Amino acid sequence: MKKILLLIICTLFLAGCGQTVVLLPDLDGHVGAVTVTMHDGETVVLDEPHQAVGTKPQSYVMSESEIEKTFSGALAAQPKRTERFLLYFYHDSTKMKPKSKKLLPAILEAYKDRSSTDVSVIGHTDAVGDNTYNYGLSLRRAQKISKMLMKQGIPDDQIQTVSHGEENPLIPTPDGHSQPKNRRVEVLVR
């Protein structure tokens, strides 16, 4: 959210200086909308990617090269996109699936590349079992991954370990339904 706010502040500042306002997708690729009030009070709504408005109220689409040339300083100051990793587990277990184990080096690489100090480890389960049991199981999964990351050198005060139990499923299912994609730990490296 801070990242989006920074971009909006930069563009509004530019608008106040009689410059150009351009709407860029957020870090997740989502395009919102911005209403720009011109000096004469007329408003222009920007709701398409790369849509821009200058000193005249007609909007236009800026090319990527034009955006890079005009806003290179602001673009360089943007934080990197959050890296998201999904690690899957066997049914009713804290044992990770082999393909997921192979992602651990990539998590560490993302942590080092961005000089991160903010890693979230979020445990999940499918909808088999009661809520209390699933909360505990997803916490044990998340704690296991957190310990593995700490052993690889990520300080414990830079890792937030959270349990969502069967809440926030990747694939919604009825209660009591097994879904392997929901038996996971999400690791977010910011």
N, CA and C of each residue as an Amber inpcrd file, in Angstrom:
protein
   570
   0.8370000  -1.1860000   0.0000000   0.0000000   0.0000000   0.0000000
   0.8770000   1.2430000   0.0000000   2.0030000   1.2080000   0.7960000
   2.8930000   2.3560000   0.8430000   3.4700000   2.6310000  -0.5370000
   3.7270000   1.5450000  -1.2960000   4.3150000   1.6930000  -2.6070000
   3.3610000   2.4290000  -3.5420000   2.0800000   2.0430000  -3.4990000
   1.0820000   2.6670000  -4.3540000   0.9210000   4.1270000  -3.9590000
   0.8720000   4.3740000  -2.6540000   0.7000000   5.7310000  -2.1590000
   1.8510000   6.6120000  -2.6240000   3.0790000   6.0950000  -2.5880000
   4.2510000   6.8530000  -3.0270000   4.0990000   7.2510000  -4.4860000
   3.6740000   6.3090000  -5.3200000   3.5020000   6.6000000  -6.7350000
   2.4310000   7.6600000  -6.9490000   1.3350000   7.5560000  -6.1960000
   0.2530000   8.5340000  -6.3290000   0.7380000   9.9090000  -5.8900000
   1.4740000   9.9680000  -4.7870000   1.9870000  11.2510000  -4.3130000
   2.9080000  11.8780000  -5.3620000   3.7740000  11.0590000  -5.9570000
   4.6870000  11.5600000  -6.9890000   3.9060000  12.1280000  -8.1720000
   2.8820000  11.3970000  -8.5950000   2.1380000  11.8680000  -9.7630000
   1.3200000  13.1050000  -9.4390000   0.7400000  13.1680000  -8.2150000
  -0.0160000  14.3540000  -7.8410000   0.8960000  15.5670000  -7.7190000
   2.1090000  15.3570000  -7.2150000   3.0770000  16.4370000  -7.1220000
   3.3820000  16.9760000  -8.5100000   3.5780000  16.0750000  -9.4390000
   3.8630000  16.4890000 -10.8080000   2.6960000  17.2600000 -11.4110000
   1.4810000  16.8260000 -11.0780000   0.3090000  17.5210000 -11.6040000
   0.2620000  18.9490000 -11.0990000   0.6360000  19.1260000  -9.8350000
   0.6510000  20.4640000  -9.2590000   1.6680000  21.3630000  -9.9250000
   2.6860000  20.8090000 -10.5260000   3.7360000  21.5750000 -11.1940000
   3.4130000  21.7830000 -12.6790000   2.2290000  21.3790000 -13.1260000
   1.9000000  21.5440000 -14.5340000   2.5960000  20.5160000 -15.3990000
   2.9350000  19.4100000 -14.8510000   3.6310000  18.3720000 -15.5910000
   2.6400000  17.3130000 -16.0780000   3.1270000  16.1170000 -16.2450000
   2.3350000  15.0130000 -16.7560000   1.9860000  14.0400000 -15.6320000
   0.7460000  13.5400000 -15.6710000   0.3150000  12.4830000 -14.7590000
   0.0570000  11.2540000 -15.6140000   0.6470000  10.1220000 -15.2270000
   0.4460000   8.8770000 -15.9620000   0.0350000   7.7960000 -14.9690000
  -0.9110000   6.9610000 -15.3560000  -1.3930000   5.8810000 -14.5010000
  -0.6320000   4.6060000 -14.8360000   0.0650000   4.0710000 -13.8320000
   0.8070000   2.8230000 -14.0040000   0.1200000   1.7270000 -13.2200000
   0.1980000   0.4830000 -13.6880000  -0.3270000  -0.6340000 -12.9000000
   0.4330000  -0.7210000 -11.5760000  -0.2350000  -1.2390000 -10.5180000
   0.4800000  -1.4180000  -9.2630000   1.4210000  -2.6070000  -9.3800000
   2.1010000  -2.9320000  -8.2970000   3.1120000  -3.9820000  -8.3490000
   2.5350000  -5.3560000  -8.6660000   1.2280000  -5.5340000  -8.4540000
   0.5860000  -6.8030000  -8.7800000  -0.0530000  -6.7910000 -10.1660000
   0.1150000  -5.6970000 -10.9130000  -0.4320000  -5.6120000 -12.2570000
  -1.8300000  -5.0320000 -12.3250000  -2.4330000  -4.7300000 -11.1660000
  -3.7840000  -4.1680000 -11.1300000  -3.7490000  -2.6930000 -11.5290000
  -4.7440000  -2.2830000 -12.3240000  -4.8580000  -0.8830000 -12.7350000
  -6.0760000  -0.2850000 -12.0410000  -5.8600000   0.7430000 -11.2740000
  -6.9530000   1.4330000 -10.5970000  -7.4410000   2.5980000 -11.4410000
  -7.7230000   3.6910000 -10.7960000  -8.1690000   4.8950000 -11.4950000
  -7.7270000   6.1110000 -10.6950000  -7.4600000   7.1930000 -11.4140000
  -7.0720000   8.4550000 -10.7940000  -7.8670000   9.5600000 -11.4770000
  -8.4170000  10.4630000 -10.6760000  -9.0820000  11.6360000 -11.2250000
  -8.1370000  12.8180000 -11.0750000  -7.8330000  13.4640000 -12.1860000
  -6.9110000  14.6030000 -12.1940000  -7.7390000  15.8620000 -12.4360000
  -7.5870000  16.8250000 -11.5510000  -8.2650000  18.1160000 -11.7150000
  -7.2870000  19.0920000 -12.3640000  -7.7050000  19.6140000 -13.4990000
  -6.8540000  20.5320000 -14.2520000  -6.9170000  21.9350000 -13.6090000
  -6.0490000  22.8260000 -14.0440000  -6.0080000  24.1900000 -13.4980000
  -7.3390000  24.9180000 -13.6810000  -8.0750000  24.6110000 -14.7570000
  -9.3490000  25.2920000 -14.9920000 -10.5200000  24.6110000 -14.2700000
 -10.2370000  23.5820000 -13.4630000 -11.2710000  22.8860000 -12.7050000
 -11.8520000  21.6760000 -13.4170000 -11.5560000  21.5120000 -14.6940000
 -12.0340000  20.3370000 -15.4320000 -11.3220000  19.0990000 -14.8960000
 -12.0630000  17.9640000 -14.8500000 -11.4400000  16.7370000 -14.3580000
 -11.2770000  15.7300000 -15.4920000 -10.2470000  14.9240000 -15.3580000
  -9.9590000  13.8500000 -16.3120000  -9.7420000  12.5820000 -15.5000000
 -10.4430000  11.5070000 -15.8700000 -10.2770000  10.2270000 -15.1810000
  -9.3290000   9.3590000 -16.0060000  -8.2860000   8.8830000 -15.3490000
  -7.3440000   7.9550000 -15.9700000  -7.6460000   6.5760000 -15.4000000
  -8.0100000   5.6160000 -16.2520000  -8.3320000   4.2680000 -15.7600000
  -7.8000000   3.1620000 -16.6690000  -6.8880000   3.5110000 -17.5450000
  -6.2500000   2.5230000 -18.4270000  -4.7430000   2.5530000 -18.1630000
  -4.0610000   1.4130000 -18.3030000  -2.6150000   1.4240000 -18.0710000
  -1.9130000   2.3720000 -19.0430000  -1.0100000   3.1710000 -18.5080000
  -0.1700000   4.1120000 -19.2620000  -0.9650000   5.2950000 -19.8190000
  -2.2030000   5.4440000 -19.3930000  -3.0000000   6.5980000 -19.8020000
  -2.4350000   7.8190000 -19.0710000  -2.3090000   8.9270000 -19.7880000
  -1.6710000  10.1100000 -19.2150000  -2.4520000  11.3580000 -19.5710000
  -2.1710000  12.4170000 -18.8170000  -2.7190000  13.7250000 -19.1180000
  -1.6450000  14.7560000 -18.7730000  -1.5270000  15.7700000 -19.6240000
  -0.5400000  16.8370000 -19.4020000  -1.2490000  18.1130000 -19.0170000
  -0.8420000  19.1960000 -19.6090000  -1.4560000  20.4810000 -19.2750000
  -2.8050000  20.6760000 -19.9520000  -3.0900000  19.8660000 -20.9780000
  -4.3960000  19.9190000 -21.6420000  -5.2660000  18.7710000 -21.1390000
  -6.5940000  18.9460000 -21.1120000  -7.4640000  17.9290000 -20.5110000
  -7.6630000  16.6650000 -21.3500000  -7.0660000  16.5440000 -22.5240000
  -7.2070000  15.3280000 -23.3120000  -6.1890000  14.2890000 -22.8290000
  -6.7010000  13.0940000 -22.5590000  -5.7840000  12.0390000 -22.1310000
  -5.2180000  11.3290000 -23.3590000  -4.1100000  10.6690000 -23.1460000
  -3.4450000   9.9070000 -24.2010000  -2.6940000   8.7580000 -23.5480000
  -2.2190000   7.8350000 -24.3550000  -1.4640000   6.6930000 -23.8360000
   0.0180000   6.9440000 -24.1010000   0.8170000   6.8580000 -23.0250000
   2.2700000   7.0240000 -23.1540000   2.8920000   5.6810000 -23.4630000
   3.8730000   5.6590000 -24.3380000   4.5990000   4.4200000 -24.6140000
   5.4960000   4.0980000 -23.4080000   5.8810000   2.8370000 -23.3170000
   6.7630000   2.4470000 -22.2060000   8.0790000   3.2020000 -22.2670000
   8.6000000   3.4170000 -23.4760000   9.8850000   4.1280000 -23.5750000
   9.7310000   5.5950000 -23.1520000   8.5970000   6.1900000 -23.4700000
   8.3510000   7.5730000 -23.0660000   8.2160000   7.6730000 -21.5430000
   7.5370000   6.6860000 -20.9510000   7.3920000   6.6610000 -19.4860000
   8.7650000   6.5140000 -18.8410000   9.5630000   5.6050000 -19.3670000
  10.9050000   5.3760000 -18.8090000  11.7490000   6.6410000 -18.9140000
  11.6710000   7.3140000 -20.0430000  12.4630000   8.5300000 -20.2570000
  12.0050000   9.6540000 -19.3230000  10.6990000   9.8150000 -19.1710000
  10.1490000  10.9120000 -18.3780000  10.2700000  10.6750000 -16.8760000
  10.0470000   9.4240000 -16.4520000   9.9730000   9.1380000 -15.0110000
  11.0650000   8.1860000 -14.5320000  12.1940000   8.1660000 -15.1930000
  13.2370000   7.1810000 -14.8460000  13.6540000   7.2780000 -13.3800000
  13.7610000   8.4780000 -12.8520000  14.1540000   8.6340000 -11.4530000
  13.1390000   8.0550000 -10.4940000  11.8600000   8.3540000 -10.7190000
  10.7950000   7.8410000  -9.8450000  10.6760000   6.3240000  -9.9740000
  10.8190000   5.8150000 -11.2000000  10.7220000   4.3660000 -11.4060000
  11.8700000   3.6290000 -10.7290000  13.0420000   4.2340000 -10.7620000
  14.2040000   3.5920000 -10.1240000  14.0520000   3.5410000  -8.6090000
  13.2790000   4.4680000  -8.0470000  13.0980000   4.5200000  -6.5950000
  12.0280000   3.5540000  -6.0970000  11.2770000   2.9260000  -7.0140000
  10.2300000   1.9860000  -6.5920000  10.8360000   0.7680000  -5.9080000
  10.1850000   0.2710000  -4.8730000  10.6490000  -0.9790000  -4.2710000
  10.3820000  -2.1480000  -5.2160000  11.1450000  -3.2150000  -5.0230000
  10.9270000  -4.4080000  -5.8420000   9.6030000  -5.0610000  -5.4650000
   9.0260000  -5.7840000  -6.4190000   7.7830000  -6.5150000  -6.2020000
   8.0060000  -7.6080000  -5.1500000   7.0110000  -7.8240000  -4.3080000
   7.0700000  -8.8880000  -3.3100000   7.1800000 -10.2410000  -4.0130000
   8.1430000 -11.0350000  -3.5850000   8.2880000 -12.3940000  -4.1290000
   7.4080000 -13.3220000  -3.3010000   6.6450000 -14.1770000  -3.9820000
   5.7180000 -15.0870000  -3.3050000   6.0810000 -16.5110000  -3.6780000
   6.2120000 -17.3500000  -2.6830000   6.5300000 -18.7660000  -2.8880000
   5.4510000 -19.6020000  -2.2120000   5.0090000 -20.6480000  -2.8980000
   4.0300000 -21.5780000  -2.3310000   4.6910000 -22.9240000  -2.1300000
   4.6840000 -23.3810000  -0.8780000   5.2740000 -24.6610000  -0.5220000
   4.1340000 -25.5950000  -0.1110000   4.0600000 -26.7650000  -0.7370000
   2.9400000 -27.6820000  -0.4950000   3.3510000 -28.8370000   0.4110000
   2.3470000 -29.3560000   1.1360000   2.5790000 -30.3940000   2.1440000
   1.6790000 -31.5980000   1.8980000   2.1150000 -32.7150000   2.4610000
   1.2910000 -33.9210000   2.4170000   0.1060000 -33.7570000   3.3670000
  -0.9430000 -34.5440000   3.1230000  -2.1690000 -34.5080000   3.9290000
  -1.8550000 -34.7340000   5.4130000  -2.3990000 -33.8840000   6.2560000
  -2.2970000 -33.9990000   7.7150000  -0.8440000 -34.1690000   8.1670000
   0.0480000 -33.3870000   7.5890000   1.4720000 -33.5600000   7.8600000
   2.2180000 -32.2290000   7.7620000   3.3720000 -32.1820000   8.4020000
   4.2770000 -31.0460000   8.2400000   5.4100000 -31.4130000   7.2790000
   5.2400000 -32.5390000   6.5740000   6.2450000 -32.9690000   5.6000000
   5.9790000 -32.2790000   4.2530000   7.0000000 -31.5710000   3.7890000
   6.8810000 -30.8180000   2.5430000   7.0280000 -31.7430000   1.3360000
   6.3330000 -31.4190000   0.2550000   6.4560000 -32.1860000  -0.9890000
   7.8180000 -31.8820000  -1.6300000   8.3840000 -32.8620000  -2.3360000
   9.7430000 -32.6890000  -2.8970000   9.9140000 -31.4530000  -3.7740000
   8.9420000 -31.1480000  -4.6440000   9.0750000 -29.9570000  -5.5080000
   9.1610000 -28.6800000  -4.6790000   8.4680000 -28.6650000  -3.5540000
   8.4900000 -27.4720000  -2.7010000   9.8350000 -27.3110000  -2.0070000
  10.4450000 -28.4210000  -1.6130000  11.7780000 -28.3300000  -0.9830000
  12.7760000 -27.6420000  -1.9050000  12.5990000 -27.8570000  -3.1870000
  13.5310000 -27.2740000  -4.1630000  13.4030000 -25.7520000  -4.2510000
  12.3310000 -25.1890000  -3.6930000  12.1480000 -23.7380000  -3.7410000
  12.9140000 -22.9910000  -2.6470000  13.3850000 -23.6980000  -1.6480000
  14.0610000 -23.0120000  -0.5380000  15.2550000 -22.1750000  -0.9900000
  16.1210000 -22.6620000  -1.8940000  17.2240000 -21.7940000  -2.3470000
  16.7170000 -20.5220000  -3.0370000  15.6210000 -20.6120000  -3.7650000
  15.0730000 -19.4240000  -4.4380000  14.5550000 -18.4060000  -3.4180000
  13.9950000 -18.8960000  -2.3100000  13.5430000 -17.9850000  -1.2480000
  14.7380000 -17.2310000  -0.6750000  15.8040000 -17.9630000  -0.3890000
  17.0010000 -17.3290000   0.1680000  17.6200000 -16.3440000  -0.8290000
  17.6100000 -16.7090000  -2.0990000  18.1430000 -15.8180000  -3.1250000
  17.3190000 -14.5260000  -3.2010000  16.0040000 -14.6420000  -3.1450000
  15.1390000 -13.4530000  -3.1680000  15.4100000 -12.5800000  -1.9480000
  15.5970000 -13.2140000  -0.7940000  15.8930000 -12.4780000   0.4380000
  17.2020000 -11.6900000   0.2910000  18.2150000 -12.3370000  -0.2450000
  19.5230000 -11.6710000  -0.3900000  19.4930000 -10.6130000  -1.4920000
  18.8710000 -10.9160000  -2.6170000  18.8400000  -9.9830000  -3.7570000
  18.2240000  -8.6380000  -3.3930000  17.1900000  -8.6810000  -2.5860000
  16.5050000  -7.4240000  -2.2740000  16.9080000  -6.8660000  -0.9170000
  17.9380000  -7.4660000  -0.3040000  18.3750000  -7.0390000   1.0380000
  17.1650000  -6.9140000   1.9590000  16.3350000  -7.9300000   1.9320000
  15.0770000  -7.9140000   2.6720000  15.2890000  -7.9340000   4.1790000
  14.3590000  -7.3250000   4.8700000  14.2840000  -7.4430000   6.3260000
  12.8610000  -7.8210000   6.7290000  12.0710000  -8.2870000   5.7420000
  10.6440000  -8.5420000   5.9880000  10.1980000  -9.7960000   5.2360000
  10.0970000 -10.8910000   5.9680000   9.6660000 -12.1620000   5.3820000
   8.4510000 -12.6470000   6.1660000   7.3820000 -12.9700000   5.4590000
   6.1880000 -13.5320000   6.0970000   6.0780000 -15.0020000   5.7290000
   5.7880000 -15.8300000   6.7270000   5.6020000 -17.2620000   6.5270000
   4.2040000 -17.5850000   7.0480000   3.3070000 -17.9500000   6.1220000
   1.8850000 -18.0930000   6.4560000   1.4360000 -19.5310000   6.1920000
   1.0330000 -20.2130000   7.2570000   0.6110000 -21.6010000   7.1390000
  -0.8710000 -21.7240000   6.8310000  -1.2200000 -22.7430000   6.0420000
  -2.6090000 -23.0250000   5.6550000  -2.8590000 -24.5260000   5.6890000
  -4.1320000 -24.8970000   5.7600000  -4.5430000 -26.2990000   5.6180000
  -5.7220000 -26.3520000   4.6580000  -6.1070000 -27.5820000   4.2960000
  -7.3620000 -27.7250000   3.5620000  -8.4950000 -27.7630000   4.5950000
  -9.7140000 -28.0900000   4.1760000 -10.8790000 -28.0120000   5.0560000
 -11.2060000 -29.3360000   5.7500000 -10.2850000 -30.3010000   5.6970000
 -10.4830000 -31.5610000   6.4100000 -10.0420000 -31.3390000   7.8550000
 -10.8470000 -31.7420000   8.8230000 -10.5270000 -31.5370000  10.2330000
 -11.2290000 -30.3030000  10.7690000 -11.2420000 -30.1810000  12.1120000
 -11.9220000 -29.0090000  12.6860000 -10.9940000 -27.7970000  12.6910000
 -11.5810000 -26.6550000  12.9160000 -10.8410000 -25.3910000  12.8390000
  -9.6560000 -25.3440000  13.7980000  -9.8380000 -25.8030000  15.0270000
  -8.7720000 -25.7390000  16.0220000  -7.5910000 -26.6050000  15.5990000
  -7.8950000 -27.8190000  15.1350000  -6.8270000 -28.7080000  14.6890000
  -6.1020000 -28.1040000  13.4860000  -6.8510000 -27.5760000  12.5390000
  -6.2410000 -27.0140000  11.3340000  -5.3990000 -25.7790000  11.6440000
  -5.8410000 -24.9860000  12.6050000  -5.0420000 -23.8270000  12.9960000
  -3.6820000 -24.3010000  13.5300000  -3.7080000 -25.3140000  14.3750000
  -2.4510000 -25.8430000  14.9280000  -1.5640000 -26.4640000  13.8590000
  -2.1680000 -27.2210000  12.9460000  -1.3860000 -27.8540000  11.8740000
  -0.7320000 -26.8030000  10.9810000  -1.4850000 -25.7910000  10.6000000
  -0.8950000 -24.7750000   9.7140000   0.1750000 -23.9730000  10.4490000
   0.0100000 -23.7910000  11.7620000   1.0550000 -23.1110000  12.5430000
   2.3260000 -23.9560000  12.5760000   2.1730000 -25.2630000  12.7760000
   3.3620000 -26.1400000  12.7930000   4.0700000 -26.1270000  11.4340000
   3.3070000 -26.1130000  10.3680000   3.9170000 -26.0290000   9.0320000
   4.7040000 -24.7180000   8.8840000   4.0790000 -23.6170000   9.2680000
   4.7480000 -22.3200000   9.1280000   5.9900000 -22.2540000  10.0160000
   5.8800000 -22.7650000  11.2450000   7.0380000 -22.7460000  12.1490000
   8.1860000 -23.5890000  11.5980000   7.8600000 -24.7020000  10.9700000
   8.8950000 -25.5530000  10.3850000   9.6600000 -24.7920000   9.2910000
   8.9210000 -24.1020000   8.4360000   9.5710000 -23.3390000   7.3600000
  10.3760000 -22.1820000   7.9430000   9.8290000 -21.5080000   8.9180000
  10.5560000 -20.3990000   9.5500000  11.8830000 -20.8850000  10.1250000
  11.8530000 -22.0260000  10.8160000  13.1000000 -22.5700000  11.3840000
  14.0960000 -22.9110000  10.2800000  13.6060000 -23.4550000   9.1740000
  14.5060000 -23.7800000   8.0620000  15.1480000 -22.5000000   7.5110000
  14.3640000 -21.4390000   7.3910000  14.9060000 -20.1770000   6.8790000
  15.9040000 -19.5670000   7.8660000  15.6230000 -19.6890000   9.1540000
  16.5590000 -19.1690000  10.1630000  17.8740000 -19.9320000  10.1200000
  17.7930000 -21.2570000   9.9280000  19.0280000 -22.0530000   9.8320000
  19.8700000 -21.6420000   8.6370000  19.2090000 -21.0870000   7.6190000
  19.9240000 -20.6440000   6.4190000  20.4110000 -19.1970000   6.5340000
  20.1680000 -18.5700000   7.6860000  20.7420000 -17.2530000   7.9210000
  19.7840000 -16.0820000   7.9860000  18.4860000 -16.3050000   7.8190000
  17.5580000 -15.1860000   7.9540000  17.2760000 -14.9870000   9.4450000
  17.5690000 -13.7930000   9.9860000  17.3440000 -13.5650000  11.4220000
  15.8730000 -13.7450000  11.8160000  15.6570000 -14.3070000  13.0030000
  14.2830000 -14.5760000  13.4290000  13.4440000 -13.3170000  13.5800000
  14.0830000 -12.1710000  13.8670000  13.2980000 -10.9360000  14.0080000
  12.8840000 -10.3440000  12.6550000  13.2770000 -10.9820000  11.5640000
  12.8600000 -10.5360000  10.2330000  11.8030000 -11.4560000   9.6250000
  11.3740000 -12.4490000  10.4080000  10.3780000 -13.4070000   9.9290000
   9.1290000 -13.3170000  10.7980000   7.9750000 -13.0940000  10.1630000
   6.6960000 -13.1620000  10.8740000   6.0560000 -14.5000000  10.5090000
   5.7590000 -15.2890000  11.5190000   5.1630000 -16.6000000  11.3090000
   3.6970000 -16.5320000  11.7190000   2.8160000 -16.9090000  10.7840000
   1.3800000 -16.7470000  10.9950000   0.6630000 -18.0330000  10.5850000
  -0.4340000 -18.3290000  11.2860000  -1.2710000 -19.4720000  10.9320000
  -2.6450000 -18.9790000  10.5000000  -3.0930000 -19.4270000   9.3390000
  -4.4470000 -19.1090000   8.8790000  -5.3700000 -20.3200000   8.9680000
  -4.8340000 -21.4810000   9.3560000  -5.6770000 -22.6660000   9.4330000
  -6.3160000 -22.9450000   8.0820000  -7.6180000 -23.2160000   8.0970000
  -8.3060000 -23.4870000   6.8350000  -8.9160000 -22.2220000   6.2220000
  -8.6730000 -21.0680000   6.8540000  -9.1550000 -19.7950000   6.2960000
  -8.2650000 -19.3940000   5.1180000  -8.7490000 -18.5750000   4.2470000
  -8.0150000 -18.0850000   3.0730000  -7.4870000 -19.2110000   2.1920000
  -8.3550000 -20.1160000   1.7820000  -7.8930000 -21.2120000   0.9170000
  -7.4970000 -20.6820000  -0.4590000  -6.5390000 -21.3480000  -1.0770000
  -6.1700000 -21.0010000  -2.4510000  -7.3100000 -21.3850000  -3.3860000
  -7.9190000 -22.5490000  -3.0960000  -9.0700000 -23.0220000  -3.8650000
 -10.2120000 -23.2540000  -2.8750000 -11.2580000 -22.4330000  -2.9250000
 -12.3720000 -22.6040000  -1.9850000 -13.0480000 -23.9730000  -2.1560000
 -13.3350000 -24.6160000  -1.0370000 -13.9960000 -25.9240000  -1.0460000
 -15.0300000 -25.9590000   0.0800000 -15.9730000 -26.8980000   0.0030000
 -16.8840000 -27.0810000   1.1440000 -16.1190000 -27.6220000   2.3530000
 -16.6930000 -27.4270000   3.5570000 -16.0580000 -27.9260000   4.7700000
 -15.9030000 -29.4430000   4.6940000 -14.7720000 -29.9340000   5.1300000
 -14.4980000 -31.3600000   5.1240000 -13.9130000 -31.8740000   3.8180000
 -13.7240000 -31.0130000   2.8310000 -13.2200000 -31.4140000   1.5140000
 -11.7020000 -31.2900000   1.4500000 -11.0650000 -32.3360000   0.9480000
  -9.6120000 -32.3400000   0.8010000  -9.2030000 -31.6040000  -0.4830000
  -8.2400000 -30.7360000  -0.3830000  -7.7300000 -30.0200000  -1.5560000
  -6.2220000 -29.8210000  -1.3700000  -5.4060000 -30.5670000  -2.1190000
  -3.9450000 -30.4740000  -1.9460000  -3.3770000 -29.0650000  -2.0910000
  -3.9470000 -28.2320000  -2.9600000  -3.4180000 -26.8690000  -3.1710000
  -3.6020000 -25.9770000  -1.9330000  -4.5270000 -26.3650000  -1.0580000
  -4.7400000 -25.5710000   0.1500000  -3.8140000 -25.9850000   1.2930000
  -3.1360000 -27.1060000   1.1610000  -2.1950000 -27.5600000   2.2000000
  -0.8420000 -26.9510000   1.8890000  -0.6540000 -25.7090000   2.3280000
   0.5120000 -24.9630000   1.8620000   1.0330000 -24.0020000   2.9170000
   2.2440000 -23.5320000   2.6540000   2.8110000 -22.3910000   3.3670000
   3.1860000 -21.3680000   2.2980000   2.7340000 -20.1600000   2.4900000
   3.1200000 -19.0710000   1.6020000   4.2750000 -18.3200000   2.2500000
   5.3000000 -18.0700000   1.4750000   6.4220000 -17.2650000   1.9500000
   6.4630000 -16.0040000   1.0940000   6.3620000 -14.8710000   1.7620000
   6.4070000 -13.5760000   1.0730000   7.7000000 -12.8710000   1.4640000
   8.4870000 -12.5210000   0.4730000   9.7460000 -11.8130000   0.7160000
   9.5720000 -10.4070000   0.1580000   9.6030000  -9.4190000   1.0440000
   9.4030000  -8.0230000   0.6210000  10.7220000  -7.2830000   0.5840000
